[in-house]
Amino acid sequence: MDRANLPLLLDLLEEKWHEVSMHQGKHGKVLLFEVNPYSPPMTPISLGYLAAFLKKHGFETKIVTISEYGEHSLNSLSRLIKEFDPQLVGFSTYQRNILYVLGLASFIKSLNSEIKIALGGPQITFMPSQALKEMPMIDYLCRSEGELTLLTIAQAIAGGHPFDSLKGVTFNYQGEIVETEPLVGLEDLDEYPSPHLMGLFDYTQVEEVIMLSSRGCPYNCIFCYTPQAFNHKIRFHSIERVIEEIKWVLKKGKNRFWFADPNFSFKAERVHQILDEIIRHELKVNMWLETRVDLINEAMMKKMKRAGVHTIAYGLESASEHVLKIIKKRVSLDQLRNAIKLAQKYEIEVELFSLFGLPGERFVDAVKTLEFVKKQGVKIQGNSNAQQMQLYFGTPLTRNYARYGIKPLPDKRPAYISIGDRYETDTMTREEIEKIKALWRQNSLDRGKRVVS
């Protein structure tokens, strides 16, 4: 869909919704689930954006978080469903939680088969459409940006025709898989209302508050889902919006922020302006952020320290230049070393995201990555614990895994589960992959702790 048509689409949706509201005499209700069964409570930022957008358009919304410290049992969930009485339930879906999601969806359908259920998130955007036939409890797969997509679904349900005039979704209608026209997200992110400023989050149980100042990634790393999902583009919130949200959260008594932008410092001038505003307003914050090693310099790092950045995370992936070239990372080990030293110079903690089981990587290359991290003085804990590369739906590597020497294990898996970590490569056996995983665990400061990937 052309971006120029988005305002017209929104006007039509708004008009349609007012007609439905007048006819029904009540607003629709949407229940959104964040399912992280083995994780501590986190700010459900993606669902927050969905809830804020739906609320702006007249829907009553509620977010429920299922986590390690969650309070919900099946009985309490049953009461919640019956009392809130949603017409639509949405789940944020990942490879790691999809089986829990499908179980909860079946439970909800057993309580009320009229409730429609939509799945969205990284596992869903590029999932094979035929997977819907193996998920009879699911009504919709959200393929486009969540706010607009979920709104079209909610509007259709409220109008009494849940499978008419939909965009950005795949659905199973009377045994036939239907693919609809995709939707393009709003260019100006400020047009999406802020879940923080609308007071949709309870911060009492979280240690860090998740923030987003941008969406998307323009790079081409072949193992990564994000560039594909956002068409290799990056969009931004205004500096004013970012600062307003920081001030709001500070007033709520929280000062630790986790900026979940894939490339926080993509626009240097903008980053300097954000940091300048934090310093000018004397906002006492502690920030975690992620960026690329080719997007920072000393002036920026110095200002980050003054503004309250306590940790900066870089994508290392591999300490083999040969492997970095294969995965199209487009950074050098010298750039990595310099960026690490620069952060350490200003006493900013460094985290390195690294992977093993990459295409073209030999066991000796994987060991080299571990030794590189140790030599740079980076603590092997938290995010600096290496992970096995995952083959998720939609990544260039997953689409062409044979070309890159990836050999999936002969496991039978449902169509809604991607290859994940169930593979070996032309250059590394399954036994070698398990061996390097054990080496990382032996060197980790998190030994004895449960580390959730």
BELTA-V209304 format. One line per field, one symbol per residue. ss: DSSP state (~ for helix, > for strand, _ for the rest). phi: phi as a letter, one per 30 degrees, with the letter a starting at -180 (. if undefined). psi: psi as a letter, one per 40 degrees, with the letter a starting at -180 (. if undefined). A space follows every 50 residues. Layout:
# BELTA-V209304
ss: ???
phi: ???
psi: ???
This chain:
# BELTA-V209304
ss: __~~~~~~~~~~~~~~~~~~~~~~____>>>>>>>>________~~~~~~ ~~~~~~___>>>>>>>>______~~~~~~~~~~~___>>>>>_____~~~ ~~~~~~~~~~~____>>>>>_~~~~___~~~~~~_____>>>___~~~~~ ~~~~~~~~__________>>>>>__>>>>_________~~~_________ ________>>>__>>>_________~~~~____>>>__~~~~~~~~~~~~ ~____>>>>________~~~~~~~~~~~~~_____>>>>>>_~~~__~~~ ~~~~~~~_>>>>>>>>>___~~~~~~______~~~~~~~~~~~~~___>> >>>>>>______~~~~~~~~~~~~~______~~~__>>__>____~~~~_ _____>>>___________>__>>>____~~~~~~~~~~~~~~_______ ___
phi: .dedddededddddddddddddddiaddbbcccccbdcbdebdddddddd dddddecjcdbbcbccbecdcccdddddddddddhddbbcbdbbedbddd dddddddddddaddddbbcbjedcecdeddeedcbddccbcdccededdd dddddddddibdbchdbibcbcchicdcccddccddddddddddddddid cccdccdbcdbbcabjacdbedccdeeddchhbbbbdddddddddeddde ddjcbcbcddddbececedddddddddddddhddbbbcbbacdccbbddd dddedddjdcbbccddiacceddedddidibcddddedddddddechcdc cbdbbbiddidceddddededdddddicddahddddbdecccejdedddb dddcidbeddcdbdddcdeiccabbdcbddddddddddddddcddcejcd ccc
psi: hhddedddddddddddddddddddeiiihhhhhhhgdfiihihgdddddd ddddddfeihihhhhhadfiehidddddddddddgidhhihhhiddeddd dddddddddddheehihhhiadeddehhdeddeegeehdihhdahddddd ddddddddeegefifiieihihhfehhhhihiihihdhdeehihdddefe ihedeidihhiheiiiheafheehdddddfffihiiiidddddddddddd deehehhhhehdgdfdhdddddddddddddefhgihhhihaieeeiiddd ddddddeehdhhhihdciehddddddefdfiidddddddddddddefhih ihhiiifihehidddddddddddddefhhgibeehiihhhgiheiddddf dddefhgiifihiieehidbegiiidehidddddddddddddeheeheih hh.
